[in-house]
Amino acid sequence: MRRELLIIREPGEQIPEEFKTKALAEHPTALGYASPQEGSRIDWGLFTGDEDDLVAAINQLETAYKDDRIFYHLTGADEGEINYESLQPFELMSSGKDDEKTTLMVAMTEGIFEKYDDAEDKENTNDLRLVQQYLQPKIDALADVLDSDIERMLSNLAKDRTKIEMTDHLAPRGTVILIPCKGQAISFAENTLQGQWKWGFATKTLGFMPETKVEAPATEDKPLTMKEKAALRAKAIQGTATPAKEVEEKKPKTPEEEFAPVLKDPRFYISNGRLRVKLPRTQSFKEGKTFWNSHCKLDTPKKSDGTVDAAVLYQGWDFEKDTQPNSFLWGTKSKLMGDPKPKEAEHEQGPAVPTEPVPTEKKPEVEMTMHIPAKQKERYLELMKAGVFSKPVSLEKLKADSEATPAPSLQLGEKGFETFLYMSRNAKLKLGSEVGTHTVLCLLEEACCRLLGLYGQKPAQEAVATGTNPNVDKPALTMKEKAALRAKAA
């Protein structure tokens, strides 16, 4: 399982040895760093666990940059779970070329970033997709408009509208830090796991008690609405207006404080100052859709191709605006808040759709017959006579083809091929829909070769058994070497 940790170490400080040891033990795959230098460049680099001693690397960095602020990104991942391109930091801006290139801005990210889930892209991380699809285009556009003026770009990025825009990309948990060569780094975070100490900051505490409370950045007070101004004027007329000093000192509760009892229920969370409902991650996709349709007024969210958008589905909806009037969630919220009476439905509505599927009578499984349906038989013979199928090949050609790639029995291992041979008819029939037609055809091809007495792949099997297979004995490539090979192929 992939794990990440982002650390900021302040100038003149050192990361405690205990914290550093535990951080590297839990994140042994890679160590990235970045440190702004004299307002003109960023020193940054990357160490990988399969090539470098990460303990020695971080100790050298702590010494070399003891008087500077330095940012670290640590990664822990299983073999094949992450590629070299996804390791951090990510370079966003630079000037010059090749040996004269100077890095002006980098980004570090840590979190879940569900909006960028992609089941088909298992090589790249959500962090990389966040940078490629959102951060990099945004920085490029700002650089074009503001002539790559770092200070003006930072001023634009620090505005409230950018923070609100970023919130949608951070759910359900995430931290993004933009590190410029000059000026203060800008951070955006939706993270309850972070901790702050005298020596610095980390996106996870790793069990170490924070020394100081992490405070949210100060925001400007919202101006009064017309309705609130009218209420104050009415009080002033009656001689009961609240003194200005009292108004200033009496700060309204934050949404997190107001709904603290409700947030104990994992189905509720706060985003952009609004109470929202999210689907439990333990629910299956089908259960998630049922929960949405039962308790939300909105239609099920869909992508442009008409399929359900799982990322939006699991982010949920605005509780006050979009929850069905007859949903039990109203009662749950009232009970947690201690309200004497739950919210009543604003209009009559039919009974709620049950959240659990109604049990249906299981149909008896029909045994597959070996009789070929008449229409399929006629079609097969018709295609054969028409010469649609390729002509039979020689045994030599079949044998040569079988030697070209490892046999399915070799690829699957653990008696995978023998399991296929002894499957029931019904199991073979279902196999295509479960694992794909291509896999079934590969298994059938080996079965045909065995039936014809072709053992072109037998030497390969013997090589594996005796430990002489070159593919087995060859040392694994490092992440950096794999990235170089992909770059050459491109």
C-alpha positions in Angstrom: 0.0 0.0 0.0 1.4 3.4 -1.0 2.2 5.9 1.8 3.3 9.5 1.7 4.5 12.1 4.2 5.3 15.8 3.7 7.6 17.6 6.2 8.7 21.2 6.5 11.8 21.8 8.6 12.3 25.4 9.8 15.7 27.3 9.5 18.2 26.6 12.4 16.2 23.6 13.6 16.7 19.8 13.2 14.1 17.0 12.8 14.1 15.0 16.0 15.9 11.7 15.6 12.9 9.6 16.7 10.6 11.3 14.2 13.1 11.0 11.4 13.8 7.3 12.1 10.1 6.4 12.2 9.3 8.5 9.1 12.0 6.7 7.0 11.0 3.3 8.3 7.4 3.8 7.2 8.4 5.5 3.9 11.5 3.6 2.6 10.9 4.0 -1.2 11.9 7.6 -2.0 13.0 10.9 -0.4 12.5 14.2 -2.3 13.6 17.6 -1.1 13.4 21.3 -2.0 15.0 24.4 -0.5 14.6 28.0 -1.8 18.0 29.7 -2.1 18.6 33.5 -1.9 15.5 34.4 -3.8 17.0 33.2 -7.1 16.6 29.4 -7.4 15.4 26.3 -5.7 17.8 23.4 -4.8 15.9 20.2 -5.2 16.5 16.5 -5.8 15.3 12.9 -5.3 16.8 9.8 -3.7 15.3 6.3 -4.2 15.6 3.5 -1.7 16.8 1.0 -4.3 19.8 3.1 -5.2 20.5 5.3 -2.1 20.8 5.1 1.6 17.9 7.4 2.6 19.1 7.7 6.3 22.5 9.0 5.2 20.8 11.2 2.5 18.5 13.0 5.0 21.3 13.5 7.5 23.5 15.1 4.8 20.6 17.4 3.8 19.9 18.4 7.4 23.5 19.4 7.7 23.9 21.1 4.3 20.7 23.2 4.7 20.7 23.7 8.5 20.3 27.5 8.1 17.6 27.2 5.4 14.0 26.2 5.3 13.8 22.7 3.6 10.8 20.7 2.4 10.8 16.9 2.4 8.5 14.4 0.6 8.8 10.8 1.7 7.2 7.8 -0.1 6.6 4.2 0.8 5.2 1.8 -1.8 5.2 -1.9 -2.7 7.0 -3.2 -5.9 5.3 -1.9 -9.0 2.8 0.3 -7.1 4.4 3.6 -8.1 6.6 4.8 -11.0 9.5 7.2 -11.1 7.5 10.0 -12.7 5.1 10.1 -9.7 7.9 10.8 -7.2 8.2 14.3 -5.8 8.8 17.2 -5.8 7.1 18.3 -9.1 8.8 21.1 -11.0 6.3 23.7 -12.1 8.4 26.7 -13.4 12.0 27.1 -14.6 14.2 29.4 -16.7 17.1 28.5 -19.1 17.8 25.2 -20.6 19.9 22.1 -19.9 23.0 22.9 -17.7 21.9 26.5 -17.3 18.4 25.6 -16.2 17.2 27.3 -13.0 14.2 26.0 -11.1 11.8 28.8 -10.0 8.8 26.9 -8.4 8.1 23.3 -7.4 5.1 21.6 -5.8 4.7 18.9 -3.1 1.4 17.1 -2.5 0.2 14.5 0.0 -3.3 13.1 0.5 -6.0 11.0 -1.2 -7.3 13.4 -3.9 -10.3 11.2 -4.8 -11.3 13.5 -7.7 -8.3 12.1 -9.6 -8.9 8.4 -9.0 -8.3 6.5 -12.3 -8.8 2.7 -12.1 -7.3 2.2 -15.5 -4.1 4.2 -14.8 -2.4 2.1 -12.1 1.2 3.4 -12.8 0.6 7.1 -12.0 -0.6 8.5 -8.7 -3.5 10.8 -8.0 -0.8 13.4 -7.0 0.7 13.3 -10.5 -2.7 13.6 -12.2 -3.6 16.6 -9.9 -0.4 18.3 -11.0 -0.7 17.4 -14.7 -4.4 18.1 -15.1 -4.9 21.1 -12.7 -1.8 22.7 -11.1 0.6 22.8 -14.0 -2.0 24.4 -16.5 -3.0 26.9 -13.8 0.6 28.0 -13.2 1.4 28.1 -16.9 -1.7 30.3 -17.5 -0.7 32.7 -14.7 2.9 32.9 -15.9 1.7 33.9 -19.4 -0.6 36.6 -18.1 1.8 38.0 -15.5 5.1 37.6 -17.5 6.4 34.9 -15.1 6.5 37.5 -12.2 6.8 35.2 -9.2 5.6 37.8 -6.7 2.5 38.8 -8.7 1.7 35.1 -9.2 2.0 34.4 -5.5 -0.3 37.4 -4.7 -2.9 35.9 -7.1 -2.6 32.4 -5.8 -3.0 33.6 -2.2 -6.5 35.1 -2.9 -9.6 33.6 -1.2 -11.1 32.5 -4.5 -8.1 30.3 -5.2 -8.4 28.7 -1.8 -12.1 28.0 -2.4 -11.4 26.6 -5.9 -8.7 24.3 -4.4 -11.1 22.9 -1.8 -12.8 20.8 -4.5 -9.5 19.2 -5.5 -8.4 18.3 -1.9 -11.4 16.2 -0.8 -11.6 14.1 1.2 -8.0 14.8 2.6 -5.1 16.5 0.9 -2.3 19.0 1.3 -0.7 21.0 -1.6 2.3 23.2 -1.1 3.6 25.6 -3.8 7.3 26.4 -3.1 8.6 29.5 -5.0 12.3 30.5 -5.2 11.4 33.8 -3.4 8.6 34.8 -1.1 6.6 32.6 1.2 5.4 29.1 0.2 1.6 28.8 -0.2 -0.3 25.9 1.2 -3.8 24.5 0.7 -5.0 21.9 3.1 -8.0 19.7 4.1 -6.2 17.6 6.7 -7.0 16.7 10.2 -3.9 14.4 10.6 -1.3 17.2 10.4 0.9 18.3 13.3 3.2 21.3 14.1 6.2 21.5 16.3 8.9 24.0 17.2 11.2 22.4 14.6 8.5 22.4 11.8 5.4 20.8 10.4 4.3 17.3 9.0 1.1 16.2 7.3 0.9 13.2 9.7 2.0 13.2 13.3 3.2 9.5 13.2 2.0 9.2 16.8 4.1 12.2 18.1 2.1 14.7 20.1 2.1 18.2 18.4 3.6 21.0 20.5 1.5 23.8 19.0 -2.0 23.9 17.6 -2.1 24.2 13.8 -4.1 27.3 13.1 -6.0 28.0 9.9 -4.8 31.0 7.9 -6.5 34.3 8.9 -9.4 35.3 6.7 -11.1 38.6 6.3 -14.4 39.2 8.2 -17.5 38.8 6.0 -19.4 42.1 5.5 -22.9 42.2 7.0 -25.8 41.4 4.7 -28.6 43.9 4.1 -30.9 41.9 6.4 -28.3 42.0 9.2 -27.8 45.8 8.7 -31.6 46.3 8.9 -31.8 44.4 12.1 -29.0 46.5 13.7 -30.8 49.7 12.6 -34.0 48.5 14.1 -32.3 47.8 17.4 -30.7 51.2 17.3 -34.1 52.8 16.9 -35.4 50.9 19.9 -32.3 51.9 21.9 -31.1 48.4 22.2 -28.3 48.3 19.6 -25.3 46.2 20.6 -22.2 48.4 21.3 -19.6 48.3 18.5 -16.9 46.9 20.9 -19.2 44.0 21.8 -19.9 43.3 18.2 -16.2 43.1 17.4 -15.4 40.8 20.3 -18.2 38.4 19.8 -17.0 36.2 17.0 -19.4 33.9 15.3 -18.8 30.1 15.6 -17.1 28.4 12.8 -19.1 25.7 11.0 -16.8 23.1 12.6 -17.6 24.4 16.0 -21.3 24.8 15.3 -21.7 21.2 14.0 -19.1 19.5 16.2 -21.6 17.0 17.6 -22.8 16.1 14.1 -19.3 15.6 12.8 -18.9 12.6 15.1 -21.0 10.7 12.6 -18.6 9.8 9.7 -21.3 10.5 7.2 -21.1 14.2 7.8 -18.3 16.6 7.0 -17.7 20.4 6.4 -16.6 21.8 3.1 -16.6 25.5 2.1 -18.3 26.3 5.4 -21.3 24.0 4.5 -22.5 20.8 6.2 -22.3 18.0 3.7 -23.2 14.3 3.5 -20.8 11.8 2.1 -21.2 8.1 1.2 -19.3 5.7 3.5 -16.2 4.3 1.7 -17.1 0.9 2.9 -20.2 0.8 0.7 -20.0 -0.9 -2.7 -20.6 1.1 -5.8 -24.2 -0.3 -6.1 -24.9 0.4 -2.4 -23.6 3.9 -2.9 -26.0 4.6 -5.8 -28.9 3.3 -3.7 -27.9 5.5 -0.8 -27.7 8.6 -3.1 -31.1 7.9 -4.8 -32.8 7.2 -1.4 -31.6 10.3 0.5 -30.6 13.0 -2.1 -32.9 15.2 -4.2 -30.3 15.5 -7.0 -30.0 13.0 -9.9 -27.1 10.5 -9.8 -24.0 12.3 -11.0 -22.8 11.2 -14.5 -19.9 11.7 -16.8 -20.1 13.0 -20.3 -20.3 9.4 -21.6 -23.4 8.7 -19.5 -21.7 6.5 -16.9 -22.0 7.2 -13.2 -19.2 9.6 -11.9 -17.9 7.7 -8.9 -15.7 10.5 -7.6 -18.6 13.0 -7.4 -20.9 10.2 -6.0 -18.7 9.5 -3.0 -18.2 13.2 -2.3 -21.9 13.4 -1.4 -24.1 16.5 -1.3 -25.0 19.7 0.6 -27.1 18.5 3.6 -29.4 21.5 4.0 -30.1 22.1 0.3 -30.2 18.6 -1.2 -31.3 16.0 1.4 -34.7 14.4 0.8 -37.2 15.8 3.3 -38.2 12.3 4.5 -34.6 11.0 4.9 -33.6 9.6 8.3 -30.5 11.8 8.1 -32.6 14.8 9.4 -33.4 12.8 12.5 -29.8 11.8 12.9 -28.6 15.4 12.7 -31.3 16.6 15.2 -30.5 13.8 17.7 -26.8 14.6 17.6 -27.4 18.4 17.9 -29.8 17.8 20.8 -32.7 19.4 19.0 -36.1 18.8 20.7 -37.9 18.1 17.4 -36.5 16.9 14.1 -37.0 18.9 10.9 -40.4 18.1 9.4 -41.0 17.4 5.7 -41.9 20.6 3.8 -44.4 18.6 1.6 -45.9 15.2 1.4 -43.9 12.6 -0.2 -44.1 8.8 -0.6 -42.2 6.3 1.5 -38.4 6.3 1.3 -36.8 3.8 -1.0 -35.3 1.0 1.2 -31.5 1.2 1.5 -31.1 -2.6 1.5 -32.0 -4.6 -1.7 -35.1 -6.7 -1.4 -34.1 -10.4 -1.4 -35.1 -12.2 -4.6 -35.6 -15.8 -5.2 -32.4 -17.3 -6.6 -32.9 -19.0 -9.9 -31.5 -22.5 -10.2 -28.3 -22.7 -12.3 -28.8 -24.4 -15.6 -26.2 -26.9 -16.5 -24.3 -26.1 -19.7 -24.9 -28.6 -22.5 -22.3 -29.8 -25.0 -24.9 -29.7 -27.9 -24.0 -26.8 -30.2 -27.1 -24.7 -31.0 -28.3 -25.2 -34.6 -28.0 -21.6 -35.7 -24.4 -21.4 -34.3 -23.5 -24.6 -36.0 -24.8 -23.4 -39.4 -23.0 -20.1 -39.0 -19.7 -21.8 -38.2 -19.9 -24.1 -41.3 -21.0 -21.2 -43.5 -18.0 -19.1 -42.4 -15.6 -22.1 -42.9 -16.8 -22.8 -46.4 -16.5 -19.1 -47.3 -12.8 -19.2 -46.4 -13.2 -16.6 -43.6 -11.0 -18.7 -41.2 -7.3 -18.8 -41.9 -5.9 -21.9 -43.5 -4.4 -24.5 -41.1 -0.7 -23.8 -40.3 2.1 -26.4 -40.1 3.1 -28.1 -36.9 6.5 -26.4 -37.2 4.8 -23.0 -37.3 2.7 -23.8 -34.3 5.7 -25.0 -32.4 7.7 -21.9 -33.3 4.8 -19.7 -32.1 4.6 -21.7 -28.8 8.3 -21.0 -28.2 8.0 -17.3 -28.8 6.3 -16.4 -25.5 6.1 -18.1 -22.1 3.2 -20.6 -21.8 0.1 -19.6 -19.9 0.9 -22.5 -17.4 4.2 -20.7 -16.8 2.7 -17.3 -16.5 -0.1 -18.2 -14.2 1.9 -20.6 -12.0 0.5 -22.4 -9.0 -1.2 -25.0 -11.3 -3.3 -22.3 -13.0 -3.4 -24.3 -16.3 -4.3 -27.6 -14.6 -7.1 -25.8 -12.8 -8.4 -24.7 -16.2 -8.3 -28.3 -17.5 -10.3 -29.6 -14.6 -12.9 -26.8 -14.5 -16.6 -27.7 -14.9 -18.4 -26.7 -18.1 -20.2 -23.9 -16.4 -17.0 -22.6 -14.8 -15.3 -22.4 -18.3 -18.4 -20.6 -19.6 -18.2 -17.9 -16.9 -14.4 -17.6 -17.1 -14.5 -15.3 -20.2 -16.7 -12.7 -18.5 -14.6 -12.8 -15.3 -11.0 -12.6 -16.6 -11.4 -11.7 -20.3 -11.7 -13.6 -23.6 -7.9 -13.1 -24.3 -6.9 -15.1 -21.2 -9.3 -17.9 -22.1 -8.0 -18.1 -25.7 -4.4 -18.3 -24.4 -5.3 -21.2 -22.2 -7.1 -22.9 -25.1 -4.1 -22.4 -27.4 -1.8 -24.2 -24.9 -4.4 -27.0 -24.6 -4.4 -27.4 -28.4 -0.6 -27.5 -28.6 -0.5 -30.2 -25.9 -3.2 -32.2 -27.7 -1.1 -32.0 -30.9 2.0 -33.2 -29.1 3.8 -29.8 -29.3 6.1 -29.1 -26.4 7.9 -26.0 -27.7 7.5 -24.4 -24.3 8.8 -27.3 -22.2 12.4 -26.0 -22.2 11.2 -22.7 -20.7 9.3 -24.6 -18.0 12.4 -26.7 -17.2 14.5 -23.5 -17.1 12.3 -22.1 -14.5 12.3 -25.3 -12.5 16.1 -25.4 -12.5 16.6 -21.7 -12.0 18.3 -20.9 -15.3 15.5 -18.8 -16.9 17.2 -15.5 -17.9 14.1 -13.6 -17.1 14.1 -15.0 -13.6 17.9 -14.5 -12.9 18.0 -11.0 -14.3 18.2 -8.4 -11.5 15.2 -6.1 -11.2 15.6 -2.6 -12.7 15.5 0.3 -10.4 12.7 2.9 -10.6 15.1 5.3 -12.3 16.2 2.8 -14.9 12.6 1.9 -15.7 11.7 5.6 -16.2 14.7 6.0 -18.6 13.6 3.0 -20.7 10.1 4.5 -20.9 11.5 7.8 -22.0 13.6 6.1 -24.8 10.5 4.2 -26.0 8.5 7.4 -26.2 
